[in-house]
Amino acid sequence: MGDKELVWALKTGDMDEVKAKLGADKNQTGPDGITAFEAAEREEIKALLK
């Protein structure tokens, strides 16, 4: 598994998947150059990443 899965979970708002993947480095950027926090569109997910 990689960063793409975490970013996808963040973008789609899949809270269970985000929680499962939080062991990943949240500050690492994906292929598009943005972090998981920047990719998050929902405030609930951003709160998990703070």
C-alpha positions as CSV (number, residue, x, y, z in Angstrom):
1,M,0.0,0.0,0.0
2,G,1.1,3.5,-0.6
3,D,0.2,7.1,-0.4
4,K,-2.3,6.9,-3.3
5,E,-4.6,4.8,-1.1
6,L,-4.4,7.3,1.8
7,V,-5.0,10.3,-0.5
8,W,-8.0,8.5,-2.2
9,A,-9.5,7.7,1.2
10,L,-9.1,11.4,2.2
11,K,-10.6,12.6,-1.1
12,T,-13.6,10.3,-0.9
13,G,-14.2,10.8,2.8
14,D,-13.8,7.1,3.8
15,M,-13.2,7.6,7.5
16,D,-12.6,3.9,8.3
17,E,-10.0,3.7,5.6
18,V,-8.3,7.0,6.7
19,K,-8.1,5.7,10.3
20,A,-6.6,2.4,9.0
21,K,-3.9,4.3,7.0
22,L,-3.0,6.9,9.6
23,G,0.2,5.0,10.3
24,A,1.5,6.5,7.1
25,D,3.6,9.7,7.1
26,K,0.9,12.4,6.9
27,N,3.5,15.0,5.8
28,Q,4.8,13.0,2.8
29,T,3.7,14.2,-0.5
30,G,2.1,12.1,-3.2
31,P,2.9,12.0,-6.9
32,D,0.9,15.2,-7.4
33,G,3.0,17.0,-4.8
34,I,0.3,17.5,-2.2
35,T,0.2,16.1,1.3
36,A,-2.6,14.0,2.7
37,F,-3.8,17.0,4.8
38,E,-3.9,19.2,1.7
39,A,-5.9,16.5,-0.2
40,A,-8.5,16.2,2.5
41,E,-11.7,17.9,1.6
42,R,-13.7,17.2,4.7
43,E,-13.1,18.9,8.0
44,E,-13.5,15.6,9.9
45,I,-10.6,14.1,8.0
46,K,-8.4,17.2,8.5
47,A,-9.1,17.0,12.2
48,L,-7.7,13.4,12.2
49,L,-4.5,14.6,10.5
50,K,-3.7,17.5,12.8
